[in-house]
Amino acid sequence: MKDLKRDIYESLLEWKKNYSGKVLEVEGARQVGKTYIISKFARENYKNCIYINMAQTTGRDFLTCLDTAEQWKPGEIRVEKPIHKALELFDKSFADTEETIIFIDEIQESARVFSLIRQFAREFQAHFIVTGSYLGKVIEKGYFLPAGDLDTITLNTLSFEEFLDAAGKGEVYNKLDLYGESKPEEYEEVKSFYKIYCQIGGYPTVVKKYLETGSIQEAQKEIGGIIHIFVQESERYFDDILQMNLLEQLLPAIAQLMLKEKKGSSDLVKELSKIVFHEDTNRVTKTSINHAIAWFYRSHIIGYCGKVNEGNILNVTPNCRFYFCDVGAAFYFLNIAGAAPSDIEGIVNENFVYLYLKKQAESMMIAGNTPMFASYQKGELDFFVNSRMNYVNYAVEVKAGKNQGKTAMQMLRDGKVSYIYYLKGDTYGGCAGKIITIPIYLMGRVAFDRESE
């Protein structure tokens, strides 16, 4: 099977081309392919690549080399550049030049090595890339945060576009007209792959399993395996068995809350407590739930959505709704929660749109630290977008069939938004004045750049 093409590769090339002297930290959930894509980039773009994994033997070897290089007794001449010396001991091919890259994987496993990042940035010509999940940094002490010495990029699970490229359908997708001018069979072909993607998501091993077997069920088993591994790896950072159990309980509970709280909640922890908390045991606290939520959020498993109150972008309540950072995970846990197929489809569609809005928020193309939905006159809007390209407000509705959102139409009439975008699965797209209808699977090509009239 051919390699899965990842868009982050271009970002890595850009980092090398415009090298600032900073260490690059690549973030992302477990099992999204960080090690693979960075190793590929390093091999293809540097003459010399040194790989150290702090969770494996090479990490222990490097720490031994550090110990040796830093050995000193009073009265002796201090070793110059002990970290350089440690790298020379670790790998005889090490040369401190811009054609050398040192890739330190799972750096969160060593507070000692993590705390060297400032020196990596300031004392070396060689380039450094580090990866490290959130696991460990919260619990363990001794982490020195190297502010100003890190560039950070995030690797997510495969986007729909990356999935289509892996399936050999990227060209069809890219040629589709947003507003219905392409051939119906081309829309239908991409739509069929969208339905598959909504059930399996974009974890690389899951996508590979589907492409190898053609079985959605086999791919979904892979999702279960990934979640199991994540929970197992997380548990070693918790001493309390109740906290460990809570990690397993909370993800299905989050899926239940997505089904229950369509209008969001100003206290998500309280709402989750109602699901996992039992009066007879009184053994799960709000603090422990808060801790577990923070764990999932920082580990790129879940994301937040804020709420624009009464359509006023300056009146926002943060963190009122959860979404998953992978639609396959959303489908998996909604299934576990026992949701009806129509409810699963609706929420997964919203989750799909959320992830694209999340990217736009992170790149400051739209307002907010996270995507936002809106309340207005006792109604609710799926998503509210304030473009930072032209400062125009947009209502975004994720709809099935020919339904139109009453709240969106009211906000348009009252001047709270300038345009409405309907994202639907059963349309080829079209425009009617300020109302734009687009196939939901083309969300990745939507740019909120229409001028206000």
GIZITA-V646405 format. One record per helix or strand of 3 or more residues. SS is the DSSP state (helix for helix, strand for strand). FROM is the first residue (numbers start at 1). TO is the last residue. If there is no record, write none. Layout:
BEGIN
ss/from/to
SS/FROM/TO
SS/FROM/TO
END
This chain:
BEGIN
ss/from/to
helix/8/17
strand/23/27
helix/34/45
strand/48/53
helix/57/69
helix/82/90
strand/100/105
helix/107/109
helix/111/114
helix/117/123
strand/127/131
strand/150/154
helix/160/166
helix/170/175
helix/184/200
helix/204/213
helix/216/235
helix/241/260
helix/268/276
helix/286/298
strand/302/308
helix/309/311
strand/316/324
helix/327/336
helix/341/362
strand/372/376
strand/379/381
strand/383/387
strand/393/399
helix/406/413
strand/419/424
strand/430/432
strand/435/439
helix/440/445
END
